[in-house]
Amino acid sequence: MNFKKLYNIKNGVIALAMTLFFSCTNNFKEVNKIGVSENEPQGIGIEVNAKRTDSGRVVANLISPKLLDFENRKFPYSEFPEGVTLHIFDEQNFKTTIVSDYAIIYSETDVIDMQGNVVVSTHEGDSLFADQLFFDQQKEWLFTNSPVRYKAEGFDTRGKGFDSDRDFTKAEVLEISGYFLIDE
């Protein structure tokens, strides 16, 4: 047997193995990009039913027919092109429901941007109608600078913005107009 030829083959295999070993990186973000165009989502969810919990208690439930996952972007987000239904539960398990035609959740800020025929309904029967509404999940705060209509027992108001906690106990319609029930 020709040991010189075997030695050259062995050195060639070692050189190839070392090249492969040192050229590989452990970069999960880069691996996630393989086969994914920058304009395409890295994942698609159908019939999504996601629950958010705090200390074992459900605080929010997001339901949507379709989810597009763009978490691989520099500013990661999840898009709901066919709309969402978002149920928010308080400590007494009372439910506020928000429905919209479209939504996007920005992961870094934890804000949900809901657009198109946004309707908010509280357990007490109060309702808010808007073209766009934001929900800050960390602060549990709803807000918009878009025109709104707010209906509750005794009044039906319109305004050019809205600011409120999730339960509407601190609700404020900005630049208000409409009908009010006044006690004399």
C-alpha positions, 0 to 999 in steps of 0.5 A: 500500500502506498502510504504517501498517497494515504497520507495525502488523502488523510490530510485532504480529509482533515483540511476539508473537515477543518474548513467546514468546521470553521466556516460554520457559524451558530447564528440562529437568525441567519439560519431562519432566513434560509429560503425566506425572502425578505418580503415573505413571512417566516411562518403562517398560522391558520385559525389562530387562538392564542391566550396570554396568561398572568400568574396562571389566569387568562388575561387576553385571548386573540382569535384570528383566521390567519397570522403572518409571522415576520419575527425575523425582521429588524423590527419584528411583528405579526400581522393578521390580514383577515382581522382579529377578535381580542378578548381582554379579561380583568381581575374579576374575569369580566370581558372586554371584546375588540374586533377589527378587520386587520391587526398587527402586533409589534413585538418589541413594543407589545402594542397591537394596532387594529384597523378597519371597523374597530368595535370595542364592547365592554361587559357593562354594554359600553361600545366604542367604534373607530377606524383605528385603535391601539392597545398597549398590552403592558400598560393595558391601555387603549388609545387613538387619534382617529375619529371615534364614537362612544356609546354608553347608557345616557350618552352617545358621543363623537370625538377626534380621539380616545384614551382609556384603560381596558375597562373604560373606567378612565375613558376620555373622548378627545374633542368631544361632541354629541348627546348627553344626559344631564341631571338637573 
